């Protein structure tokens, strides 16, 4: 699956992103690329997984760095 495929069901999108990240773990590549640093499928998958707590857990399990989110001002006391 890719970002332009027909199935947009959230579970299918998450599963596709998870499988792509698994294929790229430890420097490997997927069927869609030759270089894990420039693979558009991998970039899409990382973006999808980073948006969700469960996806961030998948990235941690695969030892793929998860960027630290900057704190927002919303909800902070004045």
N, C-alpha and C positions, 0 to 999 in steps of 0.2 A: 504494500500500500504506500501511497505517496500523498502529499498534500492535495493533489489534483484528482485522486481516485474518487469513485462513486460513493463509497460508504463513509458517511460522516457521523455515524453513531459514536458517541463519546467512548464507549468501551472498545470499539474497533480501532479508533484513532490512537487511544492509549496503548493498546496491544501492539499495534504496528510500530509505534515509537519505541516501546520497550524492546521489541525484537530487533529493531535496527540498532539500538544502543548495545544490546547483547552481541550482535555481530561485530561491532566495532571495538568491543572491549579488548584490552591488551594489545592494541595496535593492529588488529585484524581489519579487514574490509568487508563490505557487503557486495551483493551482486550488482549494485548500482554504481560502484566507484572503483577507482584505482588508487586513491590517496585519501585516507581517513581525515586528513586535515582540510580537504576541499570538497568533500562529498556533500551535496545539497540535501540528500536524504538524511544524512547524519545530523547536519545543522538543524533541519526541521525537527528531527526526533528530539534533540537536546532542548530545543525551544519548547516543545510540547511537554516534555517531562519536567522541566524546571518550573512550569506554571502550576504544578499540582504537588501537594505534600507526598502522595503516593509515588509520584514520578521522581521526586527528589530522593525518596528512599531507594528506589531502583538504582538511581545514579550512584548513591553511596555504596550500595551492595556491589556494584560493578567497579567501584573505585574510580569513577569519573568525577572530576572536580565539579562541585556545585558552587557557583558564585555566591558570596555573602550578600544578602540584600541590605541596602542602606536603610536605616530606620526612617520612618516617615514621621511627619509632624502631627499627623492625624491622631487624636486620642491623647496627646501629651498635655499635661497640665501647664497652665500659663503661669 
